[in-house]
Structure formats: C-alpha cells, structure tokens
Amino acid sequence: MRRTQIDSILVASILPLAVGLWTSPVWAQSESLQKFHALEQGSPAPAETPIIHTRSSASEASDVDLDSSELDEPTEVIQKKIRYNPRVPIYQRVKPQWAMEIAASMKALGTQPSVGGLPGTAKIKAVSLQMEYQPKEIQDYGVLSIGPNASIYPITPRSLANGLFGLWSLGAQVRYQARYFREQPIVPMAGYGAEYAFYDLNGSKGNLLATGPMLGAMLLLNVIDSSTAAEFYVNHEVARSYLVAEYRSLRGSSDVVNFSGSSVFFGLRFEF
C-alpha cells in the first residue's frame, strides 16, 4: 500500500508539471517557428487557417527578419511579412499607369527647314506636351504606352508666321521602354509618332500629316535623390521622374511647309 501511495503522489506531482511545460511560451514559440519555416518552404498551412494569397512581382518579394513575438501572429500576417520587404519604399513598388512628358528642341525639323516656300530662311524651335497611358498588367516585360501629344513650333523671323501659333500640331504616339527592374537608372526607349500640323504662314493656311520614329533614353532622377522622390510621391503621387533625351524624325510636307526633318528633344517625364 505504501508503494502504491508513493506512485500516486509522484504521478500527481509530475503530470501538472508536464502539462505546464507543454503549454509554456517556449513550446508555443516552437510551434510558431515550425509554422514560419513551413511557410518559407512553401508547405501548406494547417487546414483551419486560411491563407491570403497576395500578388507581388519578383522584385517585391524578399525575406524579412521577424521578432519572436511576431511569430505568434496569424498565418496570413506572417505570410505578408515574408513576401513584402517594408524597407522598400512604396513609390518603388507601384506601377504607374499614367505619364506626362514636356520637352523642347532648339532646332526642330532639321537645320534647314523650308517655310513659306523659301528653303533655309527660318529657324524653328519646338515645345511638345505628351500624355500617355501605360497598362500596369504588362510592365514586368517593359513599359508600353500610348497617348496624345500637342506641339507648337515658334518660327523666326516672326514675319514668316502669323503669331506664336503660325505652326502647331496635334497627334499621338506609341512608346516602349526597356525597363525590367526596379529603380533602373537608364531606360532606353523607342516609339513611333504622328502629328497633324496646322500652319498660317505668309498668308497661306493649310494642314499636313507627318509621321516618323523616335529613339531615346531616360535617366531616372529617383536614384539621385531618393528622399525627394519619396516626398514627391507622398505629395503628388508621382512614382518616377525622368530626364529625357529623344531623337525624333518626322516626314511630311505641303507646297508651303516642308515638315520633314530630325529633331533632338530634351525634357522631363513624370509617371504617376
């Protein structure tokens, strides 16, 4: 009887201790660690825990160091922290759908433009404004955009033109940017444009269509000053700012204006 009583006392003492150890924070943390490692390796989560699948590109996915206290958070919260690196600014993650570009050329339409039937008598400058839509769904393979443009071509001497709008145009362009990774500093681009030009020169009025390719490169200003880029996104939702250099070659003419020529444009591009 005495041995049986001793065994009962030992069982009664050890059993609560074992239960306490099993439910202690140390073991609970081990279970969380197992869940964390299972998520890292792509193993399915427990059936009773729903998984929220989030979309992110390969450039956005990154390992994140989690504190031990964070390992007790719900599965979907841990999964998001594994996939997204909070140290990457939000303006670097977004894919802007719209773009605006303003550019100018000091020698538009070549070095010897013909205006009013007098070849080589005019000097033509140009200022252009472009708006473009760029679908974010395909931006992992480069940035394709399309949109309208408007340009004015100030002419000197002013006697050849009827005011500032003696020669102006409306048109459209399609553009492809060879941009393949986040914060790519130099982005080559190519495109094709069309302009429907209107002129009022030396008493002659008319219009013509000019088309041609464009080539160029863009310098990402975000990499020069990231703090200003972040502030620009917070205040104006502009995700990328570029310094642009473009070579445009247009072909089109009438009896009064030869709109054929090559131009080098410099300007700024904002994507939001």
Summary of the structure (lengths in Angstrom):
residues: 272
radius of gyration: 32.4
end to end distance: 85.1
largest distance: 127.8
contacts: 770
relative contact order: 0.13
helix: 29%
strand: 39%
